Each structure stands twice: as structure tokens, then as C-alpha cells.
């Protein structure tokens, strides 16, 4: 049984390690930095209140990502999210400093089924099998989504597609 100070330290470590990743995943769904930051807070609040017994750092990160995806999906489906006005385009897609805006915009315009696996694969360094576990699907499906997503990005950026 963990002591309260050990639990507090574990949560502090998770917040410092994974906040950026959680915000980026939430941003991939909401396309709004403020909403993504709110979702990240909700994710860590859930982590603190549920205090899941996780085997390793990899399981901890996967649990946090799964919760972030679920909370992001719920947020996007919410009545409030659908009714509010969008932020101006010039606020842009800015959560990856130094990244080419054209590439990031092409990624952000993809459907979630392509955008989320691409984010997890390229930005979070998950394998196809790990992404399949997080998303609850088969590795072959994830591989297909990645390939199709890459093709759509190439097409948007004016490159040659594989098709």
C-alpha cells in the first residue's frame, strides 16, 4: 500500500512527464488549445481520484492516453462544444513548436481515425501493436490507418501518393 506522500509524488511525476503528450492528444481531437488543456486537467484529476494500480511507466502512460482519448471524444460530442463558435484560423495549430505549419495543418485536417494513430506513432513513439492496444483494435487496422493517413498527407502537401 502506497503512502499518501508516495501517491502524491507519483502523480506529480506523471503530470511533469505526460502533460505535453496529453495536451497534444486532446488538441488532436478538439483543435483548440484551451479545451485540450482543460481535458489534460480532467485526465490528471481522474488519475488522482481513481489511483489505478499500474505495473509500469509504459502502462501508466497508456492509461493516461486512453483516458485522454475518451475524455476528448466526450468533449467533442458535447452539446456545448458543437454550439460554440470556433476560434479564428490565425490562432492556428501551434502545439508543436518549430514544426512546419503546413505539415501540422495537413495532419490536423485528417479524420480522427487517421490523425490519432499518426500522432501516437510519430509523436509518442508507440509501435503499431501498442497503438492497437490503446485504441482497442487490430494491429493490421492501425497499419492501414497509418498508411492511408500518410497518403492523405502526401496528397494535401502536393507529393506523390502511393495510389
MODELLER restraints for C-alpha pairs under 7 A, 6 or more apart:
rsr = mdl.restraints
at = mdl.atoms
rsr.add(forms.Gaussian(group=physical.xy_distance, feature=features.Distance(at['CA:11:A'], at['CA:48:A']), mean=6.72, stdev=0.5))
rsr.add(forms.Gaussian(group=physical.xy_distance, feature=features.Distance(at['CA:19:A'], at['CA:40:A']), mean=6.74, stdev=0.5))
rsr.add(forms.Gaussian(group=physical.xy_distance, feature=features.Distance(at['CA:22:A'], at['CA:40:A']), mean=5.74, stdev=0.5))
rsr.add(forms.Gaussian(group=physical.xy_distance, feature=features.Distance(at['CA:22:A'], at['CA:65:A']), mean=6.44, stdev=0.5))
rsr.add(forms.Gaussian(group=physical.xy_distance, feature=features.Distance(at['CA:22:A'], at['CA:68:A']), mean=6.25, stdev=0.5))
rsr.add(forms.Gaussian(group=physical.xy_distance, feature=features.Distance(at['CA:23:A'], at['CA:36:A']), mean=5.13, stdev=0.5))
rsr.add(forms.Gaussian(group=physical.xy_distance, feature=features.Distance(at['CA:23:A'], at['CA:37:A']), mean=5.66, stdev=0.5))
rsr.add(forms.Gaussian(group=physical.xy_distance, feature=features.Distance(at['CA:23:A'], at['CA:40:A']), mean=5.66, stdev=0.5))
rsr.add(forms.Gaussian(group=physical.xy_distance, feature=features.Distance(at['CA:24:A'], at['CA:95:A']), mean=6.67, stdev=0.5))
rsr.add(forms.Gaussian(group=physical.xy_distance, feature=features.Distance(at['CA:25:A'], at['CA:68:A']), mean=6.99, stdev=0.5))
rsr.add(forms.Gaussian(group=physical.xy_distance, feature=features.Distance(at['CA:26:A'], at['CA:36:A']), mean=4.72, stdev=0.5))
rsr.add(forms.Gaussian(group=physical.xy_distance, feature=features.Distance(at['CA:26:A'], at['CA:39:A']), mean=6.58, stdev=0.5))
rsr.add(forms.Gaussian(group=physical.xy_distance, feature=features.Distance(at['CA:26:A'], at['CA:68:A']), mean=6.30, stdev=0.5))
rsr.add(forms.Gaussian(group=physical.xy_distance, feature=features.Distance(at['CA:26:A'], at['CA:69:A']), mean=6.76, stdev=0.5))
rsr.add(forms.Gaussian(group=physical.xy_distance, feature=features.Distance(at['CA:26:A'], at['CA:72:A']), mean=5.50, stdev=0.5))
rsr.add(forms.Gaussian(group=physical.xy_distance, feature=features.Distance(at['CA:27:A'], at['CA:33:A']), mean=5.95, stdev=0.5))
rsr.add(forms.Gaussian(group=physical.xy_distance, feature=features.Distance(at['CA:27:A'], at['CA:36:A']), mean=4.92, stdev=0.5))
rsr.add(forms.Gaussian(group=physical.xy_distance, feature=features.Distance(at['CA:28:A'], at['CA:108:A']), mean=6.50, stdev=0.5))
rsr.add(forms.Gaussian(group=physical.xy_distance, feature=features.Distance(at['CA:28:A'], at['CA:116:A']), mean=6.94, stdev=0.5))
rsr.add(forms.Gaussian(group=physical.xy_distance, feature=features.Distance(at['CA:29:A'], at['CA:72:A']), mean=6.10, stdev=0.5))
rsr.add(forms.Gaussian(group=physical.xy_distance, feature=features.Distance(at['CA:29:A'], at['CA:112:A']), mean=6.88, stdev=0.5))
rsr.add(forms.Gaussian(group=physical.xy_distance, feature=features.Distance(at['CA:30:A'], at['CA:36:A']), mean=6.64, stdev=0.5))
rsr.add(forms.Gaussian(group=physical.xy_distance, feature=features.Distance(at['CA:30:A'], at['CA:72:A']), mean=6.93, stdev=0.5))
rsr.add(forms.Gaussian(group=physical.xy_distance, feature=features.Distance(at['CA:30:A'], at['CA:76:A']), mean=6.36, stdev=0.5))
rsr.add(forms.Gaussian(group=physical.xy_distance, feature=features.Distance(at['CA:39:A'], at['CA:68:A']), mean=6.93, stdev=0.5))
rsr.add(forms.Gaussian(group=physical.xy_distance, feature=features.Distance(at['CA:39:A'], at['CA:71:A']), mean=6.57, stdev=0.5))
rsr.add(forms.Gaussian(group=physical.xy_distance, feature=features.Distance(at['CA:39:A'], at['CA:72:A']), mean=6.70, stdev=0.5))
rsr.add(forms.Gaussian(group=physical.xy_distance, feature=features.Distance(at['CA:40:A'], at['CA:68:A']), mean=6.89, stdev=0.5))
rsr.add(forms.Gaussian(group=physical.xy_distance, feature=features.Distance(at['CA:43:A'], at['CA:64:A']), mean=6.76, stdev=0.5))
rsr.add(forms.Gaussian(group=physical.xy_distance, feature=features.Distance(at['CA:43:A'], at['CA:67:A']), mean=6.19, stdev=0.5))
rsr.add(forms.Gaussian(group=physical.xy_distance, feature=features.Distance(at['CA:43:A'], at['CA:68:A']), mean=5.90, stdev=0.5))
rsr.add(forms.Gaussian(group=physical.xy_distance, feature=features.Distance(at['CA:54:A'], at['CA:60:A']), mean=5.88, stdev=0.5))
rsr.add(forms.Gaussian(group=physical.xy_distance, feature=features.Distance(at['CA:62:A'], at['CA:134:A']), mean=6.52, stdev=0.5))
rsr.add(forms.Gaussian(group=physical.xy_distance, feature=features.Distance(at['CA:66:A'], at['CA:134:A']), mean=6.08, stdev=0.5))
rsr.add(forms.Gaussian(group=physical.xy_distance, feature=features.Distance(at['CA:75:A'], at['CA:81:A']), mean=6.69, stdev=0.5))
rsr.add(forms.Gaussian(group=physical.xy_distance, feature=features.Distance(at['CA:93:A'], at['CA:104:A']), mean=6.92, stdev=0.5))
rsr.add(forms.Gaussian(group=physical.xy_distance, feature=features.Distance(at['CA:93:A'], at['CA:105:A']), mean=6.53, stdev=0.5))
rsr.add(forms.Gaussian(group=physical.xy_distance, feature=features.Distance(at['CA:106:A'], at['CA:153:A']), mean=5.75, stdev=0.5))
rsr.add(forms.Gaussian(group=physical.xy_distance, feature=features.Distance(at['CA:106:A'], at['CA:156:A']), mean=6.37, stdev=0.5))
rsr.add(forms.Gaussian(group=physical.xy_distance, feature=features.Distance(at['CA:107:A'], at['CA:115:A']), mean=6.13, stdev=0.5))
rsr.add(forms.Gaussian(group=physical.xy_distance, feature=features.Distance(at['CA:107:A'], at['CA:153:A']), mean=6.53, stdev=0.5))
rsr.add(forms.Gaussian(group=physical.xy_distance, feature=features.Distance(at['CA:108:A'], at['CA:115:A']), mean=6.74, stdev=0.5))
rsr.add(forms.Gaussian(group=physical.xy_distance, feature=features.Distance(at['CA:113:A'], at['CA:145:A']), mean=6.71, stdev=0.5))
rsr.add(forms.Gaussian(group=physical.xy_distance, feature=features.Distance(at['CA:114:A'], at['CA:145:A']), mean=5.25, stdev=0.5))
rsr.add(forms.Gaussian(group=physical.xy_distance, feature=features.Distance(at['CA:114:A'], at['CA:146:A']), mean=6.22, stdev=0.5))
rsr.add(forms.Gaussian(group=physical.xy_distance, feature=features.Distance(at['CA:114:A'], at['CA:149:A']), mean=5.02, stdev=0.5))
rsr.add(forms.Gaussian(group=physical.xy_distance, feature=features.Distance(at['CA:117:A'], at['CA:131:A']), mean=6.72, stdev=0.5))
rsr.add(forms.Gaussian(group=physical.xy_distance, feature=features.Distance(at['CA:117:A'], at['CA:142:A']), mean=6.78, stdev=0.5))
rsr.add(forms.Gaussian(group=physical.xy_distance, feature=features.Distance(at['CA:117:A'], at['CA:146:A']), mean=6.34, stdev=0.5))
rsr.add(forms.Gaussian(group=physical.xy_distance, feature=features.Distance(at['CA:118:A'], at['CA:146:A']), mean=5.96, stdev=0.5))
rsr.add(forms.Gaussian(group=physical.xy_distance, feature=features.Distance(at['CA:120:A'], at['CA:126:A']), mean=5.73, stdev=0.5))
rsr.add(forms.Gaussian(group=physical.xy_distance, feature=features.Distance(at['CA:120:A'], at['CA:131:A']), mean=6.86, stdev=0.5))
rsr.add(forms.Gaussian(group=physical.xy_distance, feature=features.Distance(at['CA:121:A'], at['CA:127:A']), mean=6.28, stdev=0.5))
rsr.add(forms.Gaussian(group=physical.xy_distance, feature=features.Distance(at['CA:128:A'], at['CA:139:A']), mean=5.76, stdev=0.5))
rsr.add(forms.Gaussian(group=physical.xy_distance, feature=features.Distance(at['CA:128:A'], at['CA:142:A']), mean=6.27, stdev=0.5))
rsr.add(forms.Gaussian(group=physical.xy_distance, feature=features.Distance(at['CA:128:A'], at['CA:143:A']), mean=6.52, stdev=0.5))
rsr.add(forms.Gaussian(group=physical.xy_distance, feature=features.Distance(at['CA:129:A'], at['CA:139:A']), mean=5.23, stdev=0.5))
rsr.add(forms.Gaussian(group=physical.xy_distance, feature=features.Distance(at['CA:132:A'], at['CA:138:A']), mean=5.41, stdev=0.5))
rsr.add(forms.Gaussian(group=physical.xy_distance, feature=features.Distance(at['CA:132:A'], at['CA:139:A']), mean=5.11, stdev=0.5))
rsr.add(forms.Gaussian(group=physical.xy_distance, feature=features.Distance(at['CA:132:A'], at['CA:142:A']), mean=6.12, stdev=0.5))
rsr.add(forms.Gaussian(group=physical.xy_distance, feature=features.Distance(at['CA:151:A'], at['CA:161:A']), mean=5.31, stdev=0.5))
rsr.add(forms.Gaussian(group=physical.xy_distance, feature=features.Distance(at['CA:151:A'], at['CA:162:A']), mean=6.51, stdev=0.5))
rsr.add(forms.Gaussian(group=physical.xy_distance, feature=features.Distance(at['CA:154:A'], at['CA:160:A']), mean=6.29, stdev=0.5))
rsr.add(forms.Gaussian(group=physical.xy_distance, feature=features.Distance(at['CA:154:A'], at['CA:161:A']), mean=5.92, stdev=0.5))
rsr.add(forms.Gaussian(group=physical.xy_distance, feature=features.Distance(at['CA:155:A'], at['CA:161:A']), mean=5.88, stdev=0.5))
